[in-house]
Amino acid sequence: MSETYKHSYKVGENLLNSLAVYNVGYQKCEPEYQWGPGVRDHYCIHHILSGNGYYLSGDTVCRLGAGDTFLIYPGEEVKYYADREEPWEYAWVGFMGADAAPVIRNTEFTKEKPYILSGRIPADRIKRGLENIYEVKGNTYEATVAMAGALYSLLAIFMHYSKREERKKDVQMIYVEKAEMYIETNYSYPITVEDVAAYVGISRSHLFRSFQTCMRKSPKEYLSEYRIRQACHLLKETGLSVSAIAYSVGFENNLYFSKAFKKQKKISPSEYRRTHNL
């Protein structure tokens, strides 16, 4: 195991009210090195450079490793400790100020999920951002302003990638809405998910991911549920036979329609009609 170390710098006086660095540093922990349970009076970001460890906050218990980043919220009781076999090495920055809370709200960090896993944000950008803060450390007003500027730049990285995910979801929602429009117009025909994807202009797998993200269901499930909803309306409002209704909502096989209907409604189409026409 490599030798453990700790390089830490704590600011003596906070000269800025908007956003100020409280402390910054690096540490290679010994096996099972632990902080807490305890409460901090400031925000503190830890970025894991190597090794593994455990983070506990409220109901959150997670094992984190190289490339992962976790946040400690002020006033929240936390505990974190290094793995016995592969203790972690991390860099951190603690900060406070009027801008801290609103900035954090615009990142992916939440109290329910106070960590961002490796791959979401390039690890080298986070590491470099923390290095920039450490390199300009000092207790002069000039150093305080420089550290605050470097901290804003680091937090901007977290905000940028959070917004990128929001934009990605916005695009996915456009795909879903376009698919919904096509389904609502063509459900009575024997269309397939491939037909829907072709209309939207994306692959079937891309359409599937978009529906899972925005609707928490697959496009096939959505199509089937929409057809069954229309079938329910026809069963209640018309005297069409079950087979005619099946054909009217896009099912060419009456037996398949009955199975799909019963799977969703827990009763057969005929039983549904009797129940709703009393």
C-alpha positions in Angstrom: 0.0 0.0 0.0 1.3 3.5 -0.8 2.1 5.8 2.1 -0.8 7.8 3.4 -0.8 11.6 3.4 -3.0 14.7 4.0 -2.5 18.1 2.6 -5.1 20.5 3.9 -5.5 24.3 3.9 -8.1 26.1 6.0 -9.0 29.7 5.4 -8.5 31.9 8.5 -11.1 34.5 7.8 -14.0 34.6 5.3 -13.7 37.9 3.4 -16.6 37.3 0.9 -20.3 36.8 1.7 -21.5 35.5 -1.7 -19.2 32.4 -2.0 -16.1 31.6 0.0 -13.8 28.6 0.3 -13.7 27.3 3.8 -11.0 24.6 3.3 -9.4 22.7 0.5 -7.0 19.7 0.3 -6.0 16.2 -0.6 -5.8 13.0 1.4 -4.7 9.4 0.9 -6.5 7.6 3.8 -5.4 4.7 5.8 -7.6 1.6 5.8 -11.0 2.3 7.4 -10.1 5.9 8.2 -13.4 7.5 9.2 -15.0 10.9 9.6 -18.2 11.2 11.6 -20.9 10.6 12.4 -20.9 14.3 12.5 -22.3 17.5 11.1 -20.5 20.2 9.2 -21.5 23.9 9.1 -20.7 24.2 5.4 -20.9 22.4 2.1 -18.1 20.1 1.2 -17.4 18.3 -2.1 -15.2 15.2 -2.1 -13.9 13.8 -5.4 -12.4 10.3 -5.2 -9.1 10.0 -7.1 -8.4 6.3 -6.3 -9.5 3.5 -4.1 -12.9 2.9 -2.5 -14.9 3.9 0.5 -18.4 4.3 2.0 -20.7 7.2 2.5 -23.6 7.3 4.9 -26.2 10.1 5.2 -29.7 9.6 6.4 -31.1 6.6 4.5 -28.3 6.8 1.9 -25.6 4.2 2.2 -23.3 3.8 -0.8 -20.0 2.4 -1.8 -18.1 4.9 -3.9 -14.9 4.6 -5.9 -12.5 6.4 -8.3 -14.2 9.1 -10.3 -17.2 9.4 -8.0 -18.0 12.6 -6.2 -20.1 13.2 -3.1 -21.4 16.3 -1.3 -21.9 17.0 2.3 -24.7 19.4 3.1 -24.4 21.8 6.1 -26.4 20.6 9.1 -26.8 17.0 7.8 -25.3 14.2 9.9 -22.9 12.1 7.8 -20.3 9.5 8.1 -17.8 8.3 5.6 -14.8 5.9 5.8 -12.2 4.3 3.7 -12.3 0.7 2.4 -10.2 -1.8 4.4 -8.5 -3.3 1.3 -8.4 -0.4 -1.1 -8.7 2.8 1.0 -9.6 5.9 -1.0 -7.7 8.9 -1.9 -9.7 12.1 -2.5 -9.5 15.8 -3.0 -12.1 18.1 -1.4 -13.2 21.7 -1.0 -15.4 23.1 1.7 -17.4 26.3 1.0 -20.2 28.5 2.2 -21.9 31.8 1.3 -25.2 33.2 0.0 -24.6 31.7 -3.5 -23.8 28.2 -2.3 -27.4 26.8 -1.9 -28.8 28.2 -5.2 -25.8 27.0 -7.1 -26.0 23.5 -5.6 -29.7 23.3 -6.5 -28.7 23.7 -10.1 -26.5 20.6 -10.0 -27.4 17.0 -9.9 -26.6 16.8 -6.2 -29.7 16.3 -3.9 -30.1 15.5 -0.3 -31.7 12.2 -1.4 -28.8 11.4 -3.8 -25.8 13.5 -2.6 -23.4 11.9 -5.0 -22.6 11.8 -8.7 -21.1 8.6 -10.1 -18.2 8.3 -12.4 -18.9 8.9 -16.1 -21.5 11.6 -15.6 -18.9 14.4 -15.6 -15.3 14.0 -16.9 -13.2 13.2 -13.8 -10.2 15.2 -15.1 -12.3 18.4 -15.2 -13.4 18.0 -11.6 -9.8 17.1 -10.5 -8.4 20.1 -12.3 -11.0 22.3 -10.8 -10.0 21.3 -7.3 -6.3 21.7 -8.1 -7.0 25.3 -9.3 -8.5 26.1 -6.0 -5.6 24.6 -4.0 -3.0 26.4 -6.2 -4.3 29.9 -5.4 -4.9 29.2 -1.7 -4.1 32.0 0.8 -5.5 34.3 3.5 -5.1 37.6 1.6 -8.0 39.3 0.0 -6.5 38.6 -3.4 -6.2 34.9 -2.6 -9.8 34.8 -1.3 -11.1 36.3 -4.5 -9.0 33.9 -6.6 -10.2 30.9 -4.6 -13.8 32.0 -5.0 -13.3 32.5 -8.7 -11.8 29.0 -9.0 -14.7 27.6 -6.9 -17.3 29.2 -9.2 -15.6 27.6 -12.2 -15.7 24.2 -10.5 -19.3 24.5 -9.6 -20.1 25.7 -13.2 -18.8 22.4 -14.4 -21.3 20.5 -12.2 -24.1 22.9 -13.4 -23.2 22.5 -17.1 -23.4 18.8 -17.1 -26.6 18.9 -15.1 -28.2 21.2 -17.7 -26.9 19.0 -20.5 -28.9 16.1 -19.0 -31.9 18.3 -18.8 -31.5 19.3 -22.4 -31.2 15.6 -23.3 -34.4 14.9 -21.4 -36.1 17.7 -23.3 -35.1 16.2 -26.6 -36.3 12.8 -25.4 -39.7 14.3 -24.5 -40.0 15.7 -28.0 -39.5 12.2 -29.4 -42.1 10.8 -27.0 -44.7 13.5 -27.8 -44.2 12.9 -31.5 -44.7 9.1 -30.9 -47.8 9.8 -28.9 -49.3 11.9 -31.7 -48.6 9.1 -34.2 -50.1 6.4 -32.0 -53.2 8.5 -31.3 -53.7 9.0 -35.0 -52.9 5.4 -36.2 -53.7 3.1 -33.3 -56.6 1.5 -35.1 -54.2 0.2 -37.8 -51.9 -2.8 -37.1 -48.9 -0.5 -36.4 -45.8 -1.7 -34.6 -43.2 -0.1 -32.5 -40.9 -0.1 -35.5 -43.5 2.0 -37.4 -43.6 4.5 -34.5 -39.8 4.7 -34.4 -39.6 5.2 -38.2 -42.1 8.0 -38.0 -40.3 9.7 -35.1 -37.0 9.3 -37.1 -35.0 7.4 -34.5 -34.1 3.8 -33.8 -36.3 1.4 -31.9 -33.8 1.3 -29.1 -33.5 5.1 -28.9 -37.3 5.3 -28.8 -37.4 2.7 -26.0 -34.8 4.7 -23.9 -36.8 7.9 -24.4 -40.1 6.3 -23.2 -38.3 4.8 -20.2 -36.9 8.1 -19.2 -40.0 10.2 -19.7 -42.9 7.8 -19.2 -41.4 5.0 -17.1 -42.7 2.4 -19.6 -41.8 1.0 -23.0 -43.4 2.3 -26.3 -45.0 -1.2 -26.7 -46.6 -0.9 -23.3 -47.9 2.6 -24.1 -49.3 1.5 -27.5 -51.1 -1.5 -25.9 -52.5 0.6 -23.0 -53.8 3.3 -25.4 -55.5 0.6 -27.6 -57.1 -0.9 -24.5 -58.4 2.5 -23.3 -60.0 3.0 -26.7 -61.5 -0.5 -26.5 -63.0 0.2 -23.1 -64.7 3.2 -24.5 -66.2 1.2 -27.4 -67.3 -1.6 -25.0 -69.2 0.9 -22.9 -70.6 3.1 -25.6 -71.3 0.8 -28.6 -72.9 -2.5 -29.4 -70.0 -3.6 -31.6 -68.9 -7.3 -31.1 -65.7 -8.0 -29.2 -64.0 -9.1 -32.4 -65.1 -5.9 -34.2 -63.7 -3.8 -31.3 -60.5 -5.7 -31.3 -60.1 -5.0 -35.1 -61.1 -1.4 -34.6 -58.3 -0.7 -32.1 -55.5 -2.3 -34.1 -55.6 -6.0 -32.9 -55.9 -8.4 -35.9 -56.0 -11.4 -33.6 -59.1 -11.6 -31.4 -57.5 -14.0 -29.0 -54.4 -11.8 -28.5 -56.7 -8.8 -27.9 -58.6 -10.7 -25.2 -55.3 -11.7 -23.5 -53.9 -8.2 -23.6 -57.2 -6.8 -22.3 -57.4 -9.2 -19.4 -53.7 -8.6 -18.5 -54.5 -4.9 -18.1 -58.0 -4.9 -16.7 -58.0 -8.3 -14.9 -61.3 -9.3 -16.5 -62.2 -10.2 -20.1 -63.7 -7.7 -22.6 -67.2 -9.4 -22.3 -67.1 -9.2 -18.5 -66.0 -5.5 -18.7 -68.9 -4.7 -20.9 -71.4 -6.5 -18.6 -69.9 -4.7 -15.5 -70.2 -1.3 -17.1 -73.6 -1.7 -18.8 -75.6 -2.6 -15.7 
